[in-house]
């Protein structure tokens, strides 16, 4: 997992409060956070200083441009996405530190999303002569632990599901196919207008939800499988303190849900880095961590861009962010290409061709071999094959054995169908026999059309009359003969 750090410029409000910068970038990777309470003249408390330096993959100060941040963190992921790999870029840090600016930017300074999509479609256009591509996107937000579709808000609250491969998906989300970067940017702007944003004391345009933009790229090449790469670009809401934001009512409830999901994310980062007391990683503490399961510890190339404020008034928030970002550096992900077969037949072509080639080589070896000597490609027979084909494995005998096996299979199939037919006929005959007995039992006396009275039936039962004086009906006799013949035929087939 690649971790970058960006320090935003001092704001007008921080300068008005008399804050001074305490976060400094020493070189391309090292950042130093000074202790705002440190007094250089106090020699006795010099050993208690909280000043600490942190090393990241790349660090940016307030003079870094959007293009510089994009080239150093995200540009190298595009080639992998169109080749079938997953990639994730997400921003992390306190509220008001420039996370949304880094991801979305402005009209004059586009952010990572716009630059990534532009280069992605340019790379697809450069290789479209050799391969076919299909690009689709979805845009959602996690607001108060509820998932909303920003492209179609009328769908309401959506749920997370896992497919057979363990990949977490959002059930029922809208996926729109796109053909160029301009179309995707229009959809992104439409989704941003639906995103929940409210002003707070710490940020006039504070994001009250986590936004997730997913872009799927399917690559097809003739004669090969289907590759599917997924790109996640995530703008996290910032952690906040109620005393700093001065939130009340609904804003305070939103802040509690934001802190809850970010706390779950921090716990997952701590567990994945190996610094937790348990090896269990609870992704289900929050929908955000469950959605980022593959991005944090699974099949994805992930870039985390942490943001801090250099002001001395934000020392605690900056120190916490730097600590979690430093832990995330030790996370290791296992990346593999998402190769999907077009169909079952295509997936079996490779093995079928390999089997045929081995058979050809074996037969060639038998043809080149001298009489009485085993061929170079001749196979070693198992005991069962020795009993069937003898000691040698010649081509005419192999064809004869195949014909015998096919004939035996056809004969077995015919006997199976005949057995099923006989069972059905037997069952039908038993039904006819039962029906005939049920319809004929009340009629005892020949030539009468009246049934026996209950007293006659009782008297017959007392005297032990078995109705032997009534001749068996012709259909019942025929049914008995049919059943006897069927039972005899069934026994013969079973033998």
Secondary structure in CASP SS format (residue, H / E / C, confidence):
PFRMAT SS
TARGET T0000
AUTHOR 0000-0000-0000
METHOD secondary structure of the structure
MODEL  1
X C 1.00
X E 1.00
X E 1.00
X E 1.00
X E 1.00
X E 1.00
X E 1.00
X E 1.00
X C 1.00
X C 1.00
X C 1.00
X H 1.00
X H 1.00
X H 1.00
X H 1.00
X H 1.00
X C 1.00
X C 1.00
X C 1.00
X C 1.00
X E 1.00
X C 1.00
X E 1.00
X E 1.00
X E 1.00
X C 1.00
X C 1.00
X C 1.00
X C 1.00
X E 1.00
X E 1.00
X E 1.00
X E 1.00
X C 1.00
X C 1.00
X C 1.00
X C 1.00
X C 1.00
X C 1.00
X C 1.00
X C 1.00
X C 1.00
X C 1.00
X C 1.00
X C 1.00
X H 1.00
X H 1.00
X H 1.00
X C 1.00
X C 1.00
X C 1.00
X E 1.00
X E 1.00
X E 1.00
X E 1.00
X C 1.00
X C 1.00
X E 1.00
X E 1.00
X E 1.00
X C 1.00
X C 1.00
X C 1.00
X C 1.00
X C 1.00
X H 1.00
X H 1.00
X H 1.00
X H 1.00
X H 1.00
X H 1.00
X H 1.00
X H 1.00
X C 1.00
X H 1.00
X H 1.00
X H 1.00
X H 1.00
X H 1.00
X H 1.00
X H 1.00
X H 1.00
X C 1.00
X C 1.00
X C 1.00
X C 1.00
X E 1.00
X E 1.00
X E 1.00
X E 1.00
X E 1.00
X E 1.00
X E 1.00
X E 1.00
X C 1.00
X C 1.00
X C 1.00
X C 1.00
X H 1.00
X H 1.00
X H 1.00
X H 1.00
X H 1.00
X C 1.00
X E 1.00
X C 1.00
X C 1.00
X C 1.00
X C 1.00
X E 1.00
X C 1.00
X H 1.00
X H 1.00
X H 1.00
X H 1.00
X H 1.00
X H 1.00
X H 1.00
X H 1.00
X H 1.00
X H 1.00
X H 1.00
X H 1.00
X H 1.00
X H 1.00
X H 1.00
X C 1.00
X C 1.00
X C 1.00
X C 1.00
X C 1.00
X E 1.00
X E 1.00
X E 1.00
X E 1.00
X E 1.00
X E 1.00
X E 1.00
X E 1.00
X E 1.00
X E 1.00
X E 1.00
X E 1.00
X C 1.00
X C 1.00
X E 1.00
X E 1.00
X E 1.00
X E 1.00
X C 1.00
X C 1.00
X C 1.00
X H 1.00
X H 1.00
X H 1.00
X C 1.00
X E 1.00
X E 1.00
X E 1.00
X E 1.00
X E 1.00
X E 1.00
X C 1.00
X C 1.00
X C 1.00
X C 1.00
X C 1.00
X E 1.00
X E 1.00
X E 1.00
X E 1.00
X C 1.00
X C 1.00
X C 1.00
X C 1.00
X E 1.00
X E 1.00
X E 1.00
X C 1.00
X C 1.00
X H 1.00
X H 1.00
X H 1.00
X H 1.00
X H 1.00
X H 1.00
X H 1.00
X H 1.00
X H 1.00
X H 1.00
X H 1.00
X H 1.00
X H 1.00
X H 1.00
X C 1.00
X C 1.00
X E 1.00
X E 1.00
X C 1.00
X C 1.00
X C 1.00
X C 1.00
X C 1.00
X C 1.00
X C 1.00
X E 1.00
X E 1.00
X C 1.00
X C 1.00
X E 1.00
X E 1.00
X E 1.00
X E 1.00
X E 1.00
X E 1.00
X E 1.00
X E 1.00
X E 1.00
X E 1.00
X E 1.00
X C 1.00
X C 1.00
X C 1.00
X C 1.00
X C 1.00
X E 1.00
X E 1.00
X E 1.00
X E 1.00
X E 1.00
X E 1.00
X E 1.00
X E 1.00
X E 1.00
X E 1.00
X C 1.00
X C 1.00
X C 1.00
X E 1.00
X C 1.00
X C 1.00
X H 1.00
X H 1.00
X H 1.00
X H 1.00
X C 1.00
X C 1.00
X C 1.00
X C 1.00
X H 1.00
X H 1.00
X H 1.00
X H 1.00
X H 1.00
X H 1.00
X H 1.00
X H 1.00
X H 1.00
X H 1.00
X H 1.00
X H 1.00
X H 1.00
X H 1.00
X H 1.00
X H 1.00
X H 1.00
X H 1.00
X H 1.00
X H 1.00
X H 1.00
X H 1.00
X H 1.00
X C 1.00
X C 1.00
X C 1.00
X C 1.00
X C 1.00
X C 1.00
X C 1.00
X C 1.00
X C 1.00
X C 1.00
X H 1.00
X H 1.00
X H 1.00
X C 1.00
X H 1.00
X H 1.00
X H 1.00
X H 1.00
X H 1.00
X C 1.00
X H 1.00
X H 1.00
X H 1.00
X H 1.00
X H 1.00
X C 1.00
X C 1.00
X C 1.00
X E 1.00
X E 1.00
X E 1.00
X E 1.00
X E 1.00
X E 1.00
X E 1.00
X E 1.00
X E 1.00
X C 1.00
X E 1.00
X H 1.00
X H 1.00
X H 1.00
X H 1.00
X H 1.00
X H 1.00
X H 1.00
X H 1.00
X H 1.00
X H 1.00
X H 1.00
X H 1.00
X H 1.00
X H 1.00
X H 1.00
X H 1.00
X H 1.00
X C 1.00
X C 1.00
X C 1.00
X C 1.00
X C 1.00
X C 1.00
X C 1.00
X C 1.00
X C 1.00
X C 1.00
X E 1.00
X E 1.00
X C 1.00
X C 1.00
X C 1.00
X H 1.00
X H 1.00
X H 1.00
X H 1.00
X H 1.00
X H 1.00
X H 1.00
X H 1.00
X H 1.00
X H 1.00
X H 1.00
X H 1.00
X H 1.00
X H 1.00
X H 1.00
X H 1.00
X H 1.00
X H 1.00
X H 1.00
X H 1.00
X H 1.00
X H 1.00
X H 1.00
X H 1.00
X H 1.00
X C 1.00
X C 1.00
X C 1.00
X C 1.00
X C 1.00
X C 1.00
X C 1.00
X C 1.00
X C 1.00
X C 1.00
X C 1.00
X C 1.00
X C 1.00
X C 1.00
X H 1.00
X H 1.00
X H 1.00
X H 1.00
X H 1.00
X H 1.00
X H 1.00
X C 1.00
X C 1.00
X C 1.00
X C 1.00
X C 1.00
X H 1.00
X H 1.00
X H 1.00
X H 1.00
X H 1.00
X H 1.00
X H 1.00
X H 1.00
X H 1.00
X H 1.00
X H 1.00
X H 1.00
X H 1.00
X H 1.00
X H 1.00
X H 1.00
X H 1.00
X H 1.00
X H 1.00
X H 1.00
X H 1.00
X H 1.00
X H 1.00
X H 1.00
X H 1.00
X H 1.00
X H 1.00
X H 1.00
X H 1.00
X H 1.00
X H 1.00
X H 1.00
X H 1.00
X H 1.00
X H 1.00
X H 1.00
X H 1.00
X H 1.00
X H 1.00
X H 1.00
X H 1.00
X H 1.00
X H 1.00
X H 1.00
X H 1.00
X H 1.00
X C 1.00
X C 1.00
X C 1.00
X C 1.00
X C 1.00
X C 1.00
X C 1.00
X C 1.00
X C 1.00
X C 1.00
X C 1.00
X C 1.00
X C 1.00
X H 1.00
X H 1.00
X H 1.00
X H 1.00
X H 1.00
X H 1.00
X H 1.00
X H 1.00
X H 1.00
X H 1.00
X C 1.00
X C 1.00
X C 1.00
X C 1.00
X C 1.00
X C 1.00
X C 1.00
X C 1.00
X C 1.00
X C 1.00
X H 1.00
X H 1.00
X H 1.00
X H 1.00
X H 1.00
X H 1.00
X H 1.00
X H 1.00
X H 1.00
X H 1.00
X H 1.00
X H 1.00
X H 1.00
X H 1.00
X H 1.00
X H 1.00
X H 1.00
X H 1.00
X H 1.00
X H 1.00
X H 1.00
X C 1.00
END
